[in-house]
């Protein structure tokens, strides 16, 4: 019996039988995926990084503070630009005249 004949045979069976085939194949494929996943985890040893100092260095703190200030300045500049775009100043169309 070839594959096409087997598929046609399964199509002719009642729905509850076809559902058994579906759940069997789902379980089989899931088992296959899990086995591959487990073997791939074993092939790549994972070691947690070790922390020698739990203290944040002052340089890092200063860097983060500078980035925070830069972010706040950019945010304020964006707000100003949006406010200007929403409320354009009334200027003459041609100030040279």
Rosetta blueprint (number, residue, H / E / L):
1 X L
2 X L
3 X H
4 X H
5 X H
6 X H
7 X H
8 X H
9 X H
10 X H
11 X H
12 X H
13 X L
14 X L
15 X H
16 X H
17 X H
18 X H
19 X H
20 X H
21 X H
22 X H
23 X H
24 X H
25 X H
26 X H
27 X H
28 X H
29 X H
30 X H
31 X H
32 X H
33 X H
34 X H
35 X H
36 X H
37 X H
38 X H
39 X H
40 X H
41 X H
42 X H
43 X H
44 X L
45 X L
46 X L
47 X L
48 X L
49 X L
50 X L
51 X L
52 X L
53 X L
54 X L
55 X L
56 X L
57 X L
58 X H
59 X H
60 X H
61 X H
62 X H
63 X H
64 X H
65 X H
66 X H
67 X H
68 X H
69 X H
70 X H
71 X H
72 X H
73 X H
74 X H
75 X H
76 X H
77 X H
78 X H
79 X H
80 X H
81 X H
82 X H
83 X H
84 X H
85 X H
86 X H
87 X L
88 X L
89 X L
90 X L
91 X L
92 X L
93 X L
94 X L
95 X L
96 X L
97 X L
